[in-house]
Amino acid sequence: MIIRFFHQMGSPRYFYGVAGKMIPWFMTSFLITLLVGLYYGLFVAPADYQQGESYRIMYIHVPAAWMSMFIYVVMAVSGLISLVWRIKMTEVVVISSATIGASFTFLALATGSLWGKPMWGAWWVWDARLTAELLLLFLYLGIIALHSAIEDKRVAARAVSILALVGVVNIPIIHYSVEWWNTLHQPASITKFDKPSMDMSMLMPLLIMAISFKLYYGAVVLMRARAEIVERERNTRWVQEMVEQEVK
Amino acid sequence: MSTLSLTSAFSLLLKRDLVLAYRRRAELVNPMLFFVLVTAMFPLGIGNDAKLIEAVGPGVIWVAALLAALLSLDSMFRSDYDDGSLEQFMLSAHPVSILVLAKILAHWLVTGLPLFIVAPLLAVLLNIPASAIPTLMLTLILGTPVLSLIGSVGVALTVGLRRGGVILSILVLPLYVPVLIFATDAVKTAIVGIPTTAQLSILSAMLVGSLVLAPMATAASLRISLS
């Protein structure tokens, strides 16, 4: 049953249909969690005793930074799957994720520097996590550049998959080397699962925002994947029939 | 034809690449010349304050080495791709990753090793104290092979592209960061007179790791680029 499902999802036509049905669900739940998360984050959560109101940018910044890493891992995993099993749909996921991941990375950097100006007194400091995030952005841009440079899109997808895998091996090394190099960023306060150093009233909106961003990614990656499928399969019968239906 | 053993295939390929490089001696000097020139530009840019030059010295030498390695990468598979011999390597009975390793080794001997040889001269130019020069040499001999190995993946991915050069640098430079960080830190630590075993161990670990993993990734990338 499950195997059959995955088998069917490997077919572009079936994937296209299922993705089309899933997008509205992702979109509505994204909007709901976004509104709830923003409301609790911006109005209900108390102001920080040290940073005042400006800490609230964290409700965008932290989920964006999480997404930037999450999407890279998704790309590497689907890249591995497409290299090993040659599944077309995971290739499409790799490509569709790259731009979204780069946008989230950029968002994390931009909000981070907006927060840094009042807190550290500078838009940019060469601190470990900022630098690692900047390098992650470069890795994303490299993937996008390589994909756009190769004409044959199936070859491009496989080349990009290898690059994503090489990158994912390197990310921990880059991360720790940069960490070692220099740090003045405040240590992560969420990763300590047993006892978070953040109050629940501040933590809940953050987690809701994180879920909301994931749902957004789900919706957008499916949209982009659908567009990619139509472009790749433009010479097949079902796409042409579908377009004719649309025209009528 | 497949009576050729793997070791003799490896050494034949290595010898062939070295002979080819030797026939074009003028090109051999270029990466080294570039390395020296870029390093010489920095004092001109930042002024002749001896203290300042000493402070940025290790970083300048390593960034210049990085750029020199990057610039010479493109020639790793270029001529073999153009004349079709790369496809013949793919068809051979031997594992492509080992053959690729021979090509990377030849490339490093031709472009990486010269950097190692001129480095002491540049160290003197940049006021790096003599006590730190052995460490600088050590970081170069451990670090530049890593640059060639990681770079080979990027070259393999872009060898089929008409204008691969710029994309190659976008792909490869972020991956060079750990080498840059640990190598310059080792030299800086050596200047102050503190032992640098930790940094050198990590550089060696990177060398071993990339020696194992990079040829496989390069072989897979070449297969894709030639498909």
HADDOCK unambig.tbl for C-alpha pairs under 7 A between the chains (distance, minus, plus):
assign (segid A and resid 135 and name CA) (segid B and resid 174 and name CA) 5.89 0.50 0.50
assign (segid A and resid 138 and name CA) (segid B and resid 174 and name CA) 6.62 0.50 0.50
assign (segid A and resid 139 and name CA) (segid B and resid 171 and name CA) 6.79 0.50 0.50
assign (segid A and resid 139 and name CA) (segid B and resid 174 and name CA) 6.66 0.50 0.50
assign (segid A and resid 142 and name CA) (segid B and resid 167 and name CA) 6.98 0.50 0.50
assign (segid A and resid 142 and name CA) (segid B and resid 170 and name CA) 5.36 0.50 0.50
assign (segid A and resid 142 and name CA) (segid B and resid 171 and name CA) 4.92 0.50 0.50
assign (segid A and resid 145 and name CA) (segid B and resid 167 and name CA) 6.54 0.50 0.50
assign (segid A and resid 146 and name CA) (segid B and resid 167 and name CA) 6.58 0.50 0.50
assign (segid A and resid 150 and name CA) (segid B and resid 161 and name CA) 6.96 0.50 0.50
assign (segid A and resid 155 and name CA) (segid B and resid 224 and name CA) 6.43 0.50 0.50
assign (segid A and resid 159 and name CA) (segid B and resid 157 and name CA) 6.32 0.50 0.50
assign (segid A and resid 159 and name CA) (segid B and resid 221 and name CA) 6.48 0.50 0.50
assign (segid A and resid 159 and name CA) (segid B and resid 224 and name CA) 6.49 0.50 0.50
assign (segid A and resid 162 and name CA) (segid B and resid 221 and name CA) 6.99 0.50 0.50
assign (segid A and resid 170 and name CA) (segid B and resid 175 and name CA) 6.79 0.50 0.50
assign (segid A and resid 173 and name CA) (segid B and resid 178 and name CA) 6.81 0.50 0.50
assign (segid A and resid 174 and name CA) (segid B and resid 177 and name CA) 6.76 0.50 0.50
assign (segid A and resid 174 and name CA) (segid B and resid 178 and name CA) 5.56 0.50 0.50
assign (segid A and resid 177 and name CA) (segid B and resid 178 and name CA) 5.57 0.50 0.50
assign (segid A and resid 177 and name CA) (segid B and resid 181 and name CA) 6.85 0.50 0.50
assign (segid A and resid 181 and name CA) (segid B and resid 181 and name CA) 6.75 0.50 0.50
